[in-house]
Amino acid sequence: MVKIKLPRDGRRTGRQRSRPPGKRPESRPAESRPRDGKAPADRWLYGHHAVAAALNNPARRPERLLATANAAERLKRDCPKARPEIVERPAIDAVLPPGAVHQGLALLATPPAAPSLEDLLADGPADALLVVLDQVTDPQNVGAILRSSAAFGARAVIVPRRHAPSVTGVLAKAASGALEHVPLIEVGNLDRALRQIKQAGFWCLGLDAAADRSIAEAGLDGRLALVMGAEGSGLRRLTAERCDILVRLPTRGPIGTLNVSNAAAVALYELSRNRPDRDTNKK
């Protein structure tokens, strides 16, 4: 016969684990407890450009690469050393968020380490260009801004740790490979970060549709940081006050504002027009 020890109140209990008084047992976040050993869906990169750029980034370590037969053939042109697992499309659908447009490719890889803001500011040319986002939370907008930043030579995109999207496959797909070239740097306090940026010799330009002068009329050169607010609400008051100057895009049509990612592309083009051409793709 098995004897079961009862506590003083007479209720039967299971085996108790001892722990220090007042200390709760540790629990892992739900997203880090994958079922059946599967990685969380938002850790996967997908789409040809995002996957190819990540595979060609030595700062990443690929863990698993899934591809349909047709997508694998296309991938060979950009990544000759890639060795994907050839699977049917439903197998890729199963590891990704619903509705993901993956073009037959999905990659699980370690993320690259982003530099600290201090290291970024300590190094760089006299005409360095940065993008600072004030509570832009849509991952597709942030991804598109990263893509424009890569196209027009911005060194980094800086976001607050809170009120900014996580780096997921959605963001990476919208960035179309730019995430491997332009670091996305999170800061704990945006106001403090702007002060650091200014102390490093940057002019902070806040984009505001109600500003008195256009971005071209500002006529600034040297180190520049383009500061943009959330779509709709724009720059927060304290962020706008921290900027050296507020500028607007010279829109003339019946619609006076643009989506934040489109506005970033136009503004970055204008700021890069008179800067040295460092396009490494040119021979």
SEKOL-36898 format. One record per residue (C-alpha): residue in three letters; x, y, z. Coordinates in steps of 0.02 Angstrom, whole numbers, plus 50000, padded with zeros to 5 digits. Layout:
<nodes>
alaXYZ...
</nodes>
This chain:
<nodes>
met500005000050000val500645017449953lys500505030250091ile500065048050042lys500585061650159leu499195074050196pro499475092150249arg498705098550408asp497105104550324gly496765086750264arg496875090450076arg497885078549969thr499295086749873gly500545081349744arg502405081849763gln502985099149813arg504545107449746ser505475118449867arg505895136249815pro506435151849908pro505015160750000gly504135173649895lys504955168349731arg503835162649589pro504415149049472glu505145156249313ser504115154949155arg504655157248976pro503675168948861ala502365160148757glu503245164548595ser504845155848654arg503945139548694pro503645132548519arg502555117148508asp503295101448433gly505005109848423lys504435122148289ala505125139848286pro503865154048308ala503155159648140asp503765177548161arg505585171848170trp505575165847989leu506135176847845tyr505245174247680gly505205180747502his506635179947376his507505196547410ala507415195447600val508025177347602ala509415179847474ala510075195347564ala510065186247731leu510995171247659asn512335182847588asn512545191747755pro514025184047849ala513325191048012arg511885178648003arg511955159948037pro510645150247937glu509735136848035arg508485130347909leu508065134847729leu506475128747645ala506145130847460thr505025124347324ala505945116847175asn505635132147065ala506135144547201ala507735134747235glu508255136247053arg507995155047059leu508925156347224lys510475148147148arg510805163647043asp510985174747196cys511595161847323pro512555147947233lys513085139847398ala511315138647469arg510735120847506pro508865121947537glu507685108147589ile506565105447438val504765104947497glu503015108047430arg502195124947456pro501045119047597ala502575114547703ile503145132647692asp501395139247726ala501375128847885val502875137747967leu502405155547918pro501025167547974pro499385165347879gly499375174347712ala501265176847701val501805179747520his503375169147528gln503755165947343gly504215148047387leu505615152647509ala505755153047699leu507325155047804leu507625152947989ala509245161748038thr510045170448185pro509785189448178pro511285200748148ala511875211248295ala511505229748275pro512835242348330ser512495253348480leu512015271348449glu513645276948530asp514685266348411leu513685272248261leu513925290648305ala515785288548340asp516095281848166gly515535288447998pro515845301647865ala515595320347885asp514015319347778ala513225304547867leu511335302947853leu510195295047984val508335291747995val507445293148163leu505655286548181asp504535293048320gln503245279448357val503045272848179thr502285256048224asp501765248048059pro503065234748011gln502755237047825asn503065255747839val504665253047938gly505235239947813ala504905251547667ile505855265547755leu507335253747779arg507285250047593ser507305268647548ser508675271547677ala509755258447592ala509405265847421phe509865283647469gly511345280047582ala510675282147759arg511815273747886ala510455267848007val508635269048056ile508375272948240val506765268548332pro506195268748514arg506205251848599arg504365254148641his503095259248509ala504075251448366pro503775235048275ser504805219548308val505955213148172thr504865199748095gly504665191947924val503355205047881leu504585219247912ala506015210147824lys504925206447671ala504445224847656ala506285229747674ser506695218447526gly508455214347588ala508855231547661leu508835224647838glu510515216447798his511305233147749val510505246447859pro510465242748046leu508845245548141ile509435252648308glu508275252748459val508505265948594gly507715266648765asn507355285348765leu507115294548600asp507345311848674arg509025306848749ala509515298848583leu509145314848488arg510245324548609gln511655312048579ile511425313548391lys511525332548400gln513065331848511ala513885321048377gly513715335448253phe512085330948166trp510725343248116cys509035335848163leu507705339348032gly505925335748085leu504715332247942asp503095341647974ala501745345647846ala501395362247934ala503205368447931asp503565385547856arg504955380247740ser505195365547623ile506575352747643ala507465359947491glu507385377647561ala508235372247722gly509875371047627leu510765360747760asp512275349647728gly513485339747834arg512845326947957leu510945325847949ala509615315948043leu507885315247965val506585313848105met504855307348060gly503295304448163ala501875292048154glu500665292948011gly499185303648060ser499825310748224gly501535315948159leu502955321048273arg502585321948458arg502775339248533leu504365335448632thr505155326948482ala504765341848370glu505505353648500arg507105343548504cys507345345548315asp508435359848252ile507235364048112leu505545358148047val505345355747859arg503965349947743leu503855341747574pro503355354047435thr501725345547386arg500635354947262gly499205343147222pro497495341147301ile498195328647426gly499455337347537thr500175322647634leu500975305947594asn501075289147678val502535289847802ser503595277647701asn503285287247539ala503685303647626ala505305296047690ala505805290747513val505495308347443ala506395316847588leu507895305047579tyr508035308047392glu508055326847420leu509355325647558ser510475314247456arg510425324247292asn511955335047326arg512965322147421pro514445312047353asp513885296747256arg514455281447353asp513455268647254thr514505252947269asn513485244547132lys514245256147002lys515805250046914
</nodes>
